[in-house]
């Protein structure tokens, strides 16, 4: 039986991890076994630059935190070596870790979550190929702009036709 001090420390870790999971928009769990320290350092730097919090936590503590955060579906993947990447950006962890997994055969994505819903490996890779948020917003705004542009062109065409017709009538009257 662990002593009270160790138990309190673990409760604090679980509580902190549960807050992290609850507050994150998205997260990805990976099996990092076999990657070199140099590769891990590069990966951590890239994740940090993108605002992604990446850490290695014991599976039992992660399971307790996941249950507390409302993500008990993560239990089946919490075995072996597990690292967790969480972010307020819904795409960043999936994009960076999927790209890294393509280059390193021993680095495997286990599962992920978005907005409190657990997703599988296939969904994580689909999420990774989404364009950046700014591009998606530009596409939506472009979609809103297209009908307005079309309306302006139609109205300009009608006005142009009216001006041409009035000009022809004026020329006809002046020559008569």
N, C-alpha and C positions, 0 to 999 in steps of 0.2 A: 504494500500500500504506500503510495507516494506521500511525502510529508505535506503539510498544509501550505507551505511556502511554494513548493513546486506546483501544487494543484492550483493555487491562486494565479501563478504565472501563466499556466496553461489556459485557465479560464479567461485571463486578459488577452492572450493571443487569439483565442477563439472569438471573443467578443470583437476585437479589432478586425479580424479577418471577415467576420459576418458583416460588419459595417462597410468594409471595403466591397464585398460582394453585393450588398444591397444598394450601395451608392453608385455602383458602376453601371453604365449603359450596356456594356458588353464585356465578355471575357472569353479566354481560350485556355484550355488545359492541355498540356503537352507532355510527352515522354521524352526527356532530354538525355537519356542514357547514351553514353558513348561520344558526346561532343567534346572537343578539346577546350581547354580554358581560354585559349586565344579566340576561338569561334564564339564561345559563350560571352566573352567580354565585348566582342563586336556586336553581337545580338542585343545584349543589354544596353549598349550605347545607342543603338538604332531605336530600340523601344523607348528609352528614356527621352530621346529627341522628339519622338512622336507623342509624348505625354502618356505612355503606357507604363503602368506599374507592374513589374515582373518580379516574382519571388518564388522560392522553393519552400514549401511548407509540408510538414508531415501529413500523410493521407488521413490519419485519424482526426487530426485537428481540422483539416479542410472539410472532412465529412460533417463534423459537428457544426462548423460555421455554415456550411451549405444548408444543412437542415434548419438552422436558425434564420438564415436569409431566405428561406422558401425555395431552395433548389435541391431537394432531396434526390432528384433524378440523376444527379452527378455521382451517386454512390457506386454504380457499376464500373466506372472508369478510374476510381480512386484506388489504384494498386500500382505497384512498381514505383519507378521514379516519376514524380509529377511536379511540374512547375505551373504556375498560374500567372496569366497576364490579364489585367483588367484596365478598362479605360472608360472615359466618358464619351469617346468617339466610337460609334457603333462598328466601324469598319477597320480601324487601325490595327488592333491586335490580330485579327484574322488575316489581314493583308500581309503584314510583316512576317508573322509566323508561318503562313502558308508558303510564302516565297522562300523562307529559310528552309522549310521542310523539303521543298523541291530540290534544293542544292545539297542537302545532307540526308542520306538514306536512313541513318540511325535516329533521326529526329522525327517523331511522329505526333500528329495532332490526335488527341483523345476525344475531345468534345468541346463545346462552347455554350455560351448563353448570350441572349440578347433580350433586353427589356424584361428580365425575369423568367424567360422561357429557355429551357435547355434545348440545344440543337446538336445534331450529329456531325460527324466529320464532313460528310457531303455538303451539308448546309454551311459549314465554316468555309469550305473552299469556294462555294458559290458566293458567299459574302465577300470573300477576298477579291473576286474579280469585278465587283461593283466599282464604278468610277468614283472618284473623290466627291465629297459632299458638295463642293463648289460647282463641279460639273453638273451634278444632278439638279441643283438649284437653277443653274443657267438653262438647262434643258426645259425645266418646268416653266420658267419665265419666258423662254422662247416660244413655248407652246401657247402661252397666254397672249403673246405679242402677235402671233401669226394671224389670227382672225381679225384683229384690229388693223393690221397692215393690209389685209385683203379688202376690208371695208373701205379704207382710205383710197386704195387703188380703184375700186368700183366707183366711188363717188367722184374721184378725179376724172375717170373715164367719161362719166355722164356730164360733168361740167365742161370737159374738153369738147365733147360732142355738141353741147348747147352753144358754146362759144363759136365753134366752126359753123354751125347752122345760122346763128345770128350774123356772123361775118359774111356768109354767102348771101343772105337776104339783103344786108346793107350794100354789098357790092352790086347786086342785081338792081336795087332801087336807084343807086347812084349812076349806073350806066343807062338806065331807062329815061 
